[in-house]
Amino acid sequence: MANILQPAEIVEIGIEKEKKRRDFYAMCAERFKGQRELYELFKKLYEWEVEHVRRFTEIRDGLSKAQYTESYAGETEAYMNALVHGDLYMDLTVATFAEEIKTPIDAIEKGMGFEKDAILFFSGLSSFIDPKNREIIQTLIGEEQQHIIFLFNMKKELAGK
């Protein structure tokens, strides 16, 4: 029998991803604190990720063990593992950050990748939780889409300078 992840475990994975994004944006804010617009953008993104951690923790704490069907044994675990074990998060440390993020564009593009990953993860997660929490997940997806827009607009602004 397959080792099926429970919805609370999947949400916990989402919480860990949110924490990584939060930490990334904190590093970006620190790196670019001398550039007011960048600093404010990354600080705001950091604050939003802090709020997402709080909201996901509430969702996780309210979930009970649920049963759901799979098309084949191990389908859910395989899909969620593929989403969880992406290269984006594996090496997110202060040292790798210092190596990889040299310019504001580097930070913005990495942030956009994180936000796209969040949308994909949340979209996959929504089918495993109850309708009430699914609405919250849809709201969070909308917020992550807004984060991409903020990052994209900043990238355009920087390219125009």
Rosetta blueprint (number, residue, H / E / L):
1 M L
2 A L
3 N L
4 I L
5 L L
6 Q L
7 P H
8 A H
9 E H
10 I H
11 V H
12 E H
13 I H
14 G H
15 I H
16 E H
17 K H
18 E H
19 K H
20 K H
21 R H
22 R H
23 D H
24 F H
25 Y H
26 A H
27 M H
28 C H
29 A H
30 E H
31 R H
32 F L
33 K L
34 G L
35 Q L
36 R H
37 E H
38 L H
39 Y H
40 E H
41 L H
42 F H
43 K H
44 K H
45 L H
46 Y H
47 E H
48 W H
49 E H
50 V H
51 E H
52 H H
53 V H
54 R H
55 R H
56 F H
57 T H
58 E H
59 I H
60 R H
61 D H
62 G H
63 L L
64 S L
65 K L
66 A L
67 Q L
68 Y L
69 T L
70 E L
71 S L
72 Y L
73 A L
74 G L
75 E H
76 T H
77 E H
78 A H
79 Y H
80 M H
81 N H
82 A H
83 L H
84 V H
85 H L
86 G L
87 D H
88 L H
89 Y H
90 M H
91 D L
92 L L
93 T L
94 V H
95 A H
96 T H
97 F H
98 A H
99 E H
100 E H
101 I L
102 K L
103 T L
104 P H
105 I H
106 D H
107 A H
108 I H
109 E H
110 K H
111 G H
112 M H
113 G H
114 F H
115 E H
116 K H
117 D H
118 A H
119 I H
120 L H
121 F H
122 F H
123 S H
124 G H
125 L H
126 S H
127 S H
128 F H
129 I L
130 D L
131 P H
132 K H
133 N H
134 R H
135 E H
136 I H
137 I H
138 Q H
139 T H
140 L H
141 I H
142 G H
143 E H
144 E H
145 Q H
146 Q H
147 H H
148 I H
149 I H
150 F H
151 L H
152 F H
153 N H
154 M H
155 K H
156 K H
157 E H
158 L H
159 A H
160 G H
161 K L
